[in-house]
Amino acid sequence: MTPPVTAPYSCFEKLGASDLDGDETLLGVIEHGTGHTGVSLADGYPRTAVHTTTREDESFAEAWHAEGREESGSHGGVAWARTADYLFGVARVPEGGRYAAGTAAVYTGIFDLIGTLGYPTLARTWNYVSGINTPNADGLEVYRDFCVGRAEALDARGIDPATMPAATGIGTHGGGITSYFIAARAGDRVNIENPAVLTAHRYPQQYGPRPPVFARATWLSPPGTDDGRLFVSATAGILGHETVHHGDVAAQCEVSLENIARVIGAENLGRHGLRRGYTLADVDHLKVYVRHREDISTVRRICAERLSREATVAVLHTDIARTDLLVEIEGVVA
């Protein structure tokens, strides 16, 4: 009897940790720190660095693992590694005056790759966007420019925005746009919404010419088992489609955590056909993005009060997709 497949899992390591060397379970490494690099294939897996914080002591390596890494390569600008069941890929749009065309090319490359290699189930995406709140060469906010490019790639392939999985779209301090993703060959994927927050691709036009496209969370269950992972999107202090508690980082942090709790709770998962439920104590491997350094201690305190003491929590100092958002939180439930 074939043993159940284990879904990809992440670990946070200090930069330069020797236990990453020669690890044949690695699918990819994203270094979070005070600088950025291009995308490379090192030791059979893609690797890059994103400038997501402003102090060296907050730097770490986000290492994604899965058993049985078979092959790695590059296709359409996407560096990738795969097992028999999972695919991890990383791509980058160089820094420039406009990002829509480059973003469309990256997402077209991702869609090409998952089709060519046979991993059609896109399960999670991350997008780290340099100068996310600044204007591009045409005066359009860079995040909105990015959203235009991603939407154009979906349009070109006829992809329904409702099928896009959990995602993160967050700022960096330089380096263009870095996108990475997890895709699966088979298994069950269920995209989860939040009844208290408008579905992202239905946002009104006040948030840009093309809305963001992502689910609030995505459940991924490997073939042969119903024990999977729930990937929680970067979640902020938004109700309906509006930012709440302007200027109050503590209140926004509480709403962010309440939104996560609502998304992963039994009542909401039941609406999506999943017979399970979780609490904030079940969320691990959290990345917490804080706009202002002076707010970090407040956010740390609230997270320590509301999350499990055993949870791995990395706090990063960087900008967020809306200028009025002060904190955003993502995580994984396994």
C-alpha positions, 0 to 999 in steps of 0.5 A, spaced: 500 500 500 502 506 498 503 511 504 500 517 504 503 523 501 505 529 505 504 536 503 509 541 503 511 544 509 515 550 511 521 552 516 524 558 518 531 558 519 536 563 521 540 565 514 546 561 513 543 555 517 548 549 515 542 544 516 539 547 509 546 544 506 545 538 502 537 537 504 534 533 499 527 535 501 528 542 500 523 545 494 525 552 495 528 557 500 526 565 500 531 569 504 527 575 508 532 580 510 535 587 508 537 586 501 535 582 495 538 578 490 535 575 483 533 567 483 538 562 482 538 554 482 542 552 488 543 545 490 537 543 486 532 548 488 530 555 487 533 560 492 532 568 492 532 573 497 527 579 498 528 585 502 522 585 507 525 588 513 530 593 516 534 590 521 539 584 520 536 580 527 529 580 523 532 576 517 531 568 516 530 563 511 523 561 509 525 553 507 519 549 503 520 542 504 517 536 501 519 528 501 522 525 495 525 531 491 526 529 484 528 534 479 529 542 478 530 546 472 527 553 469 522 554 464 519 561 462 523 565 467 520 560 473 526 557 477 522 550 480 523 544 483 518 538 484 517 532 487 512 526 484 506 530 487 508 537 488 511 543 484 515 549 487 517 555 483 520 562 484 520 568 478 522 575 479 520 582 475 526 586 475 525 593 478 522 598 473 518 604 472 512 599 470 510 592 472 504 590 469 507 587 463 512 583 467 507 581 472 503 578 466 509 575 463 511 571 470 504 569 471 503 566 464 510 563 465 507 560 472 501 557 468 505 554 462 509 551 467 504 548 471 500 545 465 507 543 462 509 539 468 502 536 470 501 540 476 494 543 475 492 545 482 495 552 484 495 552 491 498 558 494 502 564 491 506 569 494 508 576 491 513 581 494 512 588 491 518 593 491 515 600 493 508 597 493 505 604 495 509 608 490 506 611 483 509 607 477 511 611 471 504 613 469 502 615 476 498 608 478 500 605 484 505 600 484 500 594 487 495 596 482 500 596 476 501 589 479 494 587 479 493 589 472 498 585 470 496 579 474 489 580 471 491 580 464 495 573 465 488 570 467 484 574 462 489 571 456 488 564 459 481 564 460 482 563 468 476 564 473 479 569 478 474 565 483 479 559 482 485 563 484 488 560 491 490 563 497 495 569 496 500 574 499 501 581 496 506 585 500 511 590 500 519 590 500 524 595 500 527 594 493 528 589 488 522 589 483 517 583 484 518 576 487 513 571 486 513 564 488 508 558 489 506 551 490 502 547 486 500 540 486 499 534 481 492 531 484 488 531 491 483 536 493 483 544 493 478 548 497 478 555 496 475 559 503 472 565 503 471 570 509 463 571 510 465 578 513 470 580 508 468 581 500 471 576 496 477 580 493 476 579 485 469 583 487 472 589 490 469 596 487 474 600 482 476 605 487 481 600 489 484 600 482 483 598 475 483 591 476 481 588 483 486 583 486 485 575 485 486 571 491 482 566 496 482 568 504 485 561 505 486 554 501 485 547 503 490 542 500 489 535 501 494 530 498 492 524 495 490 518 499 488 522 505 484 528 508 490 530 512 492 536 509 494 544 510 490 550 510 494 556 507 491 562 510 492 568 506 495 575 508 490 578 512 488 585 514 484 589 518 478 589 513 471 588 514 466 588 507 472 591 503 474 597 507 479 598 512 477 599 519 480 602 525 485 607 521 491 609 525 490 604 530 495 598 529 492 594 536 485 594 533 487 593 526 491 587 529 485 584 533 481 585 527 486 581 522 486 575 528 479 575 528 478 575 521 483 569 521 479 565 526 473 566 522 476 563 516 479 557 519 473 556 524 468 550 524 462 554 522 466 557 516 469 551 513 463 547 514 460 552 509 465 550 504 464 543 505 470 541 510 468 537 516 473 540 521 475 547 524 481 550 527 482 556 532 488 561 532 492 556 537 492 551 531 496 557 526 503 556 525 509 559 521 506 566 521 509 572 518 507 578 520 508 584 516 508 591 520 508 598 516 511 602 522 517 600 526 514 603 532 508 599 532 512 592 532 512 591 540 505 592 540 503 587 534 508 582 538 504 583 544 498 582 541 500 576 537 503 573 543 497 573 547 492 570 541 497 565 538 500 559 541 506 559 545 509 554 540 507 557 534 513 560 529 512 567 528 516 572 524 515 579 524 517 583 518 518 591 517 515 593 511 509 596 507 502 593 506 498 593 499 494 599 502 497 605 505 492 605 511 493 598 513 498 598 519 499 590 519 498 584 515 498 576 518 499 570 514 500 563 516 499 555 515 494 550 519 497 543 519 
